[in-house]
């Protein structure tokens, strides 16, 4: 399954935040599911409604990523 890219800079890595301000690095798959990059980490307790790009200033909802934008 492919990861969706940032609509602004085309990288595939984002982060999410929890109430304590901690960050977790994630990707978003073609089903718009937010998945932790490291399998041993959990997204429990993190706000998955807003993702923040690691490569630029873009932020938005996982649904705002377009599945057709990824490059081969």
WOMO-V488969 format. One record per backbone hydrogen bond with DSSP energy under -0.5 kcal/mol. CO is the residue of the C=O (numbers start at 0). NH is the residue of the N-H. Records with the same first field share a line. If there is no record, write none. Layout:
CO->NH + NH
This chain:
1->29
5->9
10->5
12->53
13->25
14->51
15->23
16->46
17->20
21->17
23->15
24->36
25->13
26->34
27->3
28->31
32->28 + 34
34->26
36->38
37->40
42->45
44->18
45->47
46->16 + 49
50->59
51->14
57->52
59->50
60->63
61->64
64->66
65->68
66->69
